Amino acid sequence: MAEIYEFIFIGLMLFTAFLSIKLKRTIHAVVSFLFMSVFVAILFVMLNAPYAAVFQILIYAGVIVILILVTLHTIKKW
């Protein structure tokens, strides 16, 4: 049963990664990147790697997304 959930989260991760590349609006791409990072963290938890999941959430879903949003806000290019 856990394998089915892994495949679902892998599919969602790949879909949101594809969206973060293909979306025209930058803010939508950043939100898609955020969801992709969360799905990767969920996969880490499912693979019994909780420390990697915590670092994934803190660094990618937290710091990188905030850095991109602050940069976009500074240059006013949404």
C-alpha positions in Angstrom: 0.0 0.0 0.0 2.9 2.4 0.7 4.2 1.8 -2.8 1.0 3.2 -4.2 1.4 6.4 -2.2 5.1 6.7 -3.3 4.1 6.5 -6.9 1.3 9.1 -6.4 3.8 11.5 -4.7 6.4 10.9 -7.4 3.8 11.7 -10.0 2.7 14.8 -8.2 6.4 15.9 -7.7 7.1 15.4 -11.4 4.0 17.3 -12.4 4.7 20.3 -10.2 8.4 20.3 -11.3 7.1 20.4 -14.9 4.7 23.2 -14.1 7.5 25.3 -12.4 9.4 25.2 -15.7 6.5 25.8 -18.1 4.4 28.4 -16.3 4.6 31.9 -17.7 4.0 33.9 -14.6 6.9 33.8 -12.2 4.8 33.8 -9.1 2.9 30.7 -10.2 6.2 29.0 -11.0 7.5 29.8 -7.5 4.4 28.3 -5.9 4.7 25.2 -8.1 8.4 24.9 -6.9 7.2 25.2 -3.3 4.8 22.3 -3.8 7.5 20.3 -5.5 9.8 20.8 -2.6 7.0 19.7 -0.2 6.4 16.5 -2.2 10.1 15.7 -2.2 10.1 16.1 1.6 7.1 13.8 1.9 9.0 11.2 -0.2 11.9 11.5 2.2 9.7 10.8 5.1 8.2 7.8 3.3 11.8 6.6 2.7 12.6 6.8 6.5 14.9 9.8 6.1 13.4 12.4 8.4 16.5 14.6 8.6 16.6 15.0 4.9 12.9 15.9 4.9 13.5 18.6 7.5 16.4 20.1 5.6 14.3 19.9 2.4 11.5 21.9 4.0 13.8 24.4 5.8 16.1 25.1 2.9 14.2 24.6 -0.3 10.6 25.2 0.7 11.5 27.9 3.2 14.7 29.9 2.3 14.9 29.5 -1.4 11.2 30.3 -2.0 11.4 33.3 0.3 14.6 34.5 -1.4 12.9 34.3 -4.8 9.8 36.1 -3.6 11.9 38.9 -2.0 13.8 39.3 -5.2 10.6 39.5 -7.3 9.2 42.0 -4.9 12.3 44.1 -5.1 12.4 44.3 -8.9 8.6 44.4 -9.1 8.5 41.8 -11.9 5.6 39.4 -11.2 
